[in-house]
Amino acid sequence: MPQHLYAETLLSPGLGVVFQWRFQNCGHHLLDILDPASPVHGALRQAIERFENTVFELAPDKPTLIEWANSQKTLQDTADRRELRLGGAHVFQQSIELFQGMQMMTDRVEDPHRLAAIHHDIGDVMGFIGQRSGSAHFLEQAAMSYEQALELRTQDGMPREWAQTTSNLGLVMLTLGSLQDDASMLKQALQTFKEAVNFLPREEMPEDWAAALCNVATLLCLLGTHRRGARTLEQSVVAYRNALGERTPEKDLPAWIVTQNNLATAMQALGEHEEDIASLEASIPLYDAVLKVLDDDALPLVRAVIAANRASAMGALAAESDHLDMAESSVVEFERVAAVFDGTEYTRLLAAARARVEAFRELVDRLQV
């Protein structure tokens, strides 16, 4: 599995909020440098598992990881699960000091492989905390740790390890660029991911390869939406489709869900940018396919985000084709999304959904004239 603790970007044009979803059980590499008999090993393993299937808004200056874990009260966690994650958050905070102590005791000349792994793991934990808290400080510290690891993990000497660390560095840059709306940082992240993909053998490491390619596609979509235009969005669509060659529902359903949604979003963005009815029409069945496999109770926030994406695509198509019935359906769908958030702590998402309701009601009024 991909060697990182990060969540992937769940593109969400319907609500205009960037979401992250950690669905991969891929953090157990942190345990490789610990004594399996130690209590720390068991505690960290449990902490990693307790942050699986967590969905959160990517925003700057959120609460600390511990406060974030304690705030997960609606749409996602039962109280018991929240308390378990709170304990896991404390473990992650403490593990930084543990790994830093191991770093000080490891000789660069005698054991460069171990030292590189420690640097990589410090980067993972720092980045994990930074991604959830929106802390530029933690993310910058993560980048520094990965750069230290890359002084030891070279393309020639350790190509696979180099590619994994390089990919994680790209994730940090993607997160920072998204938080700070920094196009130059996003471009650097794109180049970093492209380099990593070239050193990840698809046949031997298909999951790592597909994860890195999805990050390439996500960056292309972000840049195409805000900066560059149609050609970049077309490249994003191609990259997502290639990744879906490995990310199938049978192999990894959550990975397929996020990739299929992001492909639909890239096609929707292309359709809106080019005023292309065909691309908008093609995006809707992609969203439909995802919604068919999503359990309302298991992943309500993910389902609400993707339902909002579908409703926004329908609204954009209605605006381009003067389709009154579809515009009316968009209003109904966003009313349902708003109802999901009503009475919860997701007040920003409720406001976004209600704003969409009003916008598409205005479209309905225009089309009725």
Secondary structure, DSSP 8 states (H G I E B T S, - for coil): --S----EEE--TTTT--EEEE-----GGGGGGS-TTSHHHHHHHHHHHHTTTEEEE--TT---HHHHHHH--SSS--HHHHHHHHHHHHHHHHHHHHHHHHHHTS-TTT-HHHHHHHHHHHHHHHHHHHHHHT-HHHHHHHHHHHHHHHTTS-TTT-HHHHHHHHHHHHHHHHHHHHHHT-HHHHHHHHHHHHHHHHTS-TTT-HHHHHHHHHHHHHHHHHHIIIII-HHHHHHHHHHHHHHTTT--TTT-HHHHHHHHHHHHHHHHHHHHHHT-HHHHHHHHHHHHHHHHH--TTTSHHHHHHHHHHHHHHHHHHHHHHT-HHHHHHHHHHHHHHHHHHTTSS-HHHHHHHHHHHHHHHHHHHHHH-
